Each structure stands twice: as structure tokens, then as C-alpha cells.
Amino acid sequence: MAGIRENLAAVRERIARAAAAAGRSADDVTLVAVTKTVPAGAVLDGIAAGITAIGENRVQEALGKRPAIGSRAQWHLIGHLQSNKAKKAVELFSLIHSVDSVDLAREIGRRAAEAGKVQDILLEVNTSGEPQKYGIGPGDRTILEVLNEIGDVKGIHVLGLMTVGPLTDDRGRVRAAFRTLRTLFELVRSERIPNIEMRHLSMGMSGDFEDAIAEGSTMVRIGSAIFGPRG
Ligand SMILES: *Cc1c(COP(=O)(O)O)cnc(C)c1O
């Protein structure tokens, strides 16, 4: 199996090709290397190969790797966050992709304010309607109502939207889910809600990042295509 460095180069090449095909610049697509279940040593290899942002989906696992990795990469939280872990999450992560309720946003804001920080967050949207997925339902009104409430919360700054595409071989459905998020992104942007900025569109994983880039993704979260299959 190819090493991390080769895998990373191949992923970057595919990102560049997908961006070019969509008439976009590869520089407009940030790669977040997903390091869940990857031991700290392999993460450090990835950083030596040029990874600058890493995504973890559990606070506890990130805490375990933090001493070895420190601030050699920017830390992103991409998995579901429970309120009782908000304090730790604020200490650890520069961007939290997975905020899926007003209550969670308030708790993050409260903890960030205590820490003298403004926490950057994304709102997670369930674009596929799959019941096992986290995220707020994709209805325009629901999202705008939630963002209007979150916009008033001190201690956080909303920088965009995130989704996990449907788990299916039907690329039409995958593309439709990404298009839904992109359309919402444009809608929210046009509403000009105070304290809500639409800068990042976090969508696309190993199996679907080219489709996500075609639909406007600015941040892809890629794990197995870089580090190999998870156990
Ligand atoms: C695991 C995970 C990824 C990366 O998945 P791969 O298929 O390994 O690229 C991306 N986003 C989220 C939210 C994840 O949990």
C-alpha cells in the first residue's frame, strides 16, 4: 500500500483536477485530513508530508493525541459534540464543524466567553434526511430561524455550513445533497444575518469529495484516502 506522502499527493492532485473541472482554483479548497483512529505517529508523518489541518470526531481521542501533536496542525472537530464536552472542545479546536442545535451553540459560546475566546463554528445540516445522521433538517426556514438565534449568541462566530453526504452509490443523490447545502449557503449569505458569515462550505469525504468540489465545497474532510482504511 502506498505511504501517507504518496496518498496525500494523489488526493491533492484529485482536488486540483476536480477544482479545475469546476472552473475553480484548488487554493479555494482547504484539505482537512481526518485523523480519527489514526495513531499520533502517523498523524505526525502526515504533518511532515504537508498536512496543515486535522479533523477529529471525538474530543476524548483528540485530547489523547494533543500532547504529541500540539499546534503543529490546526485542530478541527468534525464529529457530534455533547454539551458536557463543550469546554474541552473550546480549548482544543480552532473550528467546530458539527454544531447542530441552538442549545449547543449557547453552551459553546458560554465556555468560549469564560476562556476569553471567540469560537469559530459551522452549522451542521442533515441534507440527506437520513434519520441516523446528525444535523439540522434542511428546510430553509428552519435553518434561517436557527441561524438568527445563533447570531445573537456571544462567544461564537458562525463561518459556514457543514454536511455529511448520504451513504449511497447513487451519485445523483450525493450531488443533490451537496447542491442543497450550497443553495442554503447562498440563501443565508443573501440574508446578511448579523454575526453569521458564510465563508466555509464543509462537504466531501474520501468517497465523494470530487462531487462536493463540483458543487462548491471549500473544505473537504478526507481520512481513509490519506491514511488507509480504518480498522
Ligand atoms: C470519518 C469522517 C470523515 C472522513 O471520512 P473518510 O471516508 O475516511 O474520508 C469526514 N467527515 C466526518 C464527519 C467523518 O466522521
The ligand as a MOL file (V3000), in Angstrom:
LIG
                    3D

  0  0  0     0  0            999 V3000
M  V30 BEGIN CTAB
M  V30 COUNTS 15 15 0 0 0
M  V30 BEGIN ATOM
M  V30 1 C -14.7510 9.9790 9.2570 0
M  V30 2 C -15.2810 11.2580 8.7530 0
M  V30 3 C -14.7660 11.8530 7.5760 0
M  V30 4 C -13.6930 11.2120 6.7150 0
M  V30 5 O -14.1390 10.0010 6.1740 0
M  V30 6 P -13.2620 9.2220 5.0680 0
M  V30 7 O -14.2760 8.4400 4.3330 0
M  V30 8 O -12.2980 8.3950 5.8250 0
M  V30 9 O -12.5920 10.2460 4.2260 0
M  V30 10 C -15.2790 13.0730 7.1940 0
M  V30 11 N -16.2420 13.7030 7.9060 0
M  V30 12 C -16.7630 13.1640 9.0310 0
M  V30 13 C -17.8070 13.9080 9.7660 0
M  V30 14 C -16.2890 11.9380 9.4880 0
M  V30 15 O -16.8200 11.4080 10.6080 0
M  V30 END ATOM
M  V30 BEGIN BOND
M  V30 1 1 1 2
M  V30 2 1 2 3
M  V30 3 2 2 14
M  V30 4 1 3 4
M  V30 5 2 3 10
M  V30 6 1 4 5
M  V30 7 1 5 6
M  V30 8 2 6 7
M  V30 9 1 6 8
M  V30 10 1 6 9
M  V30 11 1 10 11
M  V30 12 2 11 12
M  V30 13 1 12 13
M  V30 14 1 12 14
M  V30 15 1 14 15
M  V30 END BOND
M  V30 END CTAB
M  END
